[in-house]
Amino acid sequence: GHSSSVRAVAVTADGKRVISGSYDKTVKVWNLETGEEIATFSGDSDFLSCAVTLNGLTIVAGDAGGMVHFLKWENPGA
């Protein structure tokens, strides 16, 4: 699903979703069971790190430009 190398991966505590950050300047959320892409966030720089809160509602991602992004998950049931 990414157009360049994946640099960071995080799995939600419930094991249902995985978050990936890539050199293609995107963070993607995936359904771990089906492999389906659920959501994509685009930034201005390559993403080098990502994490997800224990409740799975907030994604934190760091980019090569030094920015830290806090992404609120609006549809946790997806």
N, C-alpha and C positions, 0 to 999 in steps of 0.2 A: 503493500500500500504506500510505502514511502518511495520517493524518487531518488533518494540518496541513502547513505549509511545511517543506521540507527545508532545513536550514541548513548542513550539512556533508556532504562525500562523499569517500571514499578508495577506491582500487582496489588490490587485492593485486598484488604484484610479478609473479605469474604471469598476471595479467590474467583470472583465472577468476571472481573475486568482487568485488563492490562493497559498501561499507559506507556507510550513510546515517544521519545524525543529524537529528532533527526537533524542531520546536516541539511535537509531540504527546507529548514525553517518552519517545521510544523511539529506539533504535539498531537498525537492521535490516541483516541480511546477505542479499545477493541473488546468485543465479547469474547472472553477466553474460551468458552465452550464451542462456539460456532466459528470463530475467527472473523466474524463480521465487524467492519469498521462502524463505530457508533457515532463518533464526533471527531472533528478536526479543528485545531486552533492554529492560525498562521501568525508568525511573528516577523520581525525585521532582521533577525540574526539566526544562525544555526543554534539549535537547542543541544546543550551539553549535559544537562541533568534534569531529573524529574523525580517527584515523590508524590504520594497521595496520603491524605489524612486517614486515621483509623476508621472514621465513619464513611469514608469514600466520597465525601461531598466536595472536597477541595483538592485541586491538583496544584502543586508548586513546581515551576519549571524555570531553570536558569539558562540564559542564552549567552552566546559568545560576546555580545556587546556589553555584558555586565548587568543586564536587567534580570530581575526576578519577577516572574508572573504568577499571580494567584488566580486560578481559574475555578470558578464555582460551578459544580455539576448541578444542573437544573433538573435533570431527569434521571435520578439514580435507579429507577426501576427498569430502564432500558437495557 
